[in-house]
Amino acid sequence: MPPYMFAELERKVSQMREEGIDVISLGIGDPDMPTFEPVVETMRQVVGVNDDQKYPTNRGRKEYREAVADFYSSRFGVEIDVEEGVIPALGAKEAIYNLCFAFLDPGDVALASDPGYPVYTGGPILAGARPVPLPLNPDRGFAPDLESVSDDDARAARILFLNYPNNPTGAVVPEGLFPQVVDFARENEILVIHDNAYSETTFDGYVAPSFLATPGAMEVGIEVFSLSKGYNMTGWRVGAVVGNPEAISTYWRLKTNVDSGLFEAIQLAGVTALRECGGMVEEMNSIYTRRRDLVVETLAAIGVEVERPRGTIYVWAPVPDGETSVSFAEKVLDEASVVISPGSMYGESGEGWFRISLTTPDERLEEALERMREHLA
Ligand SMILES: *Cc1c(COP(=O)(O)O)cnc(C)c1O
């Protein structure tokens, strides 16, 4: 595994906190608002039911698979086979990691969006494979340039990780990219793994599509769906892998050797989230919209111009001239006692950028931004 390069930054944060300095973190992407009450209420009711306390199956409960399939149908217009096309996941992270072991042998290549969620590179390395970064180009709306992949890498590639709405850039999928990805995957016999962690977290009327709604996508791809961010359920560990039945079956076979499935009570809580909580998601998104605007306006005041992202819980912005990702993060920490994420945490192409998360309660976020305005303007 590559060395962990941010130890110095973390050391500084804990030292400042020990000295009694009030450090505000805008680093981590973990929703601050509580899990919706109907979901918690379902959990309260079912957690004591003896039948639901036993080993679950890795196939999952029918109610959960049906809830995911109904959600995919009504929300994305994608028809999922309830028996063959969906498996519950213990969160997207588990799925991404295990999919690496299901599809990669030593020497294989995984094409990984860069910047991207760190498991797109860590997973392949742990599986003995080679991650090849697929730089997201800011001038193309953070689309990768598939033509820049070398013939050798395309031949050796078994999987391709994509993610829109995108962490860390906040980008939504550029027009025409998904069909291009389907063609590329067909030509090169690559499984597309679309990480759909943020489809429900969008703003300004934007509605995120599923990759699987693209013609031909079901033949070449699967999607990893998560309730973590959209439904304030990060600690529950609940998601699903949906799409191509053959790939789903391979993931299931691997998984039966690794874990024992998703706690049935949590599956039932997930059913409530998917079936009943759409309105609450929208209310939450209006809070994120307000925070996003506050962040973008403050950045403008300190000379950093960014477009307003239409999805995710992040604002991605270029560091000022003369700074690196890490030097700027250190400067913000030293001068404003605010933690931001250096873009280089998310891959080579993240160098020159930083990420601010919108998951800090309003008052603390306002305080952090006020400090940045005061000390950095
Ligand atoms: C947060 C996040 C995940 C992890 O989701 P879990 O379901 O909580 O494991 C996966 N991918 C991306 C892009 C994320 O931002």
The ligand as an SDF file (V2000), in Angstrom:
LIG
                    3D

 15 15  0  0  0  0  0  0  0  0999 V2000
  -19.0080    7.5410    1.3120 C   0  0  0  0  0  0  0  0  0  0  0  0
  -18.6830    6.8660    0.0430 C   0  0  0  0  0  0  0  0  0  0  0  0
  -18.7220    5.4790   -0.0560 C   0  0  0  0  0  0  0  0  0  0  0  0
  -18.9600    4.5810    1.1370 C   0  0  0  0  0  0  0  0  0  0  0  0
  -20.2760    4.3530    1.3640 O   0  0  0  0  0  0  0  0  0  0  0  0
  -20.7480    3.2890    2.4580 P   0  0  0  0  0  0  0  0  0  0  0  0
  -22.0190    2.7780    1.8820 O   0  0  0  0  0  0  0  0  0  0  0  0
  -20.9330    4.0260    3.7380 O   0  0  0  0  0  0  0  0  0  0  0  0
  -19.6980    2.2350    2.5630 O   0  0  0  0  0  0  0  0  0  0  0  0
  -18.4850    4.8970   -1.2830 C   0  0  0  0  0  0  0  0  0  0  0  0
  -18.1880    5.6410   -2.3570 N   0  0  0  0  0  0  0  0  0  0  0  0
  -18.1290    6.9710   -2.3050 C   0  0  0  0  0  0  0  0  0  0  0  0
  -17.8120    7.7300   -3.5280 C   0  0  0  0  0  0  0  0  0  0  0  0
  -18.3550    7.6260   -1.0950 C   0  0  0  0  0  0  0  0  0  0  0  0
  -18.2260    8.9520   -1.0350 O   0  0  0  0  0  0  0  0  0  0  0  0
  1  2  1  0
  2  3  1  0
  2 14  2  0
  3  4  1  0
  3 10  2  0
  4  5  1  0
  5  6  1  0
  6  7  2  0
  6  8  1  0
  6  9  1  0
 10 11  1  0
 11 12  2  0
 12 13  1  0
 12 14  1  0
 14 15  1  0
M  END
$$$$
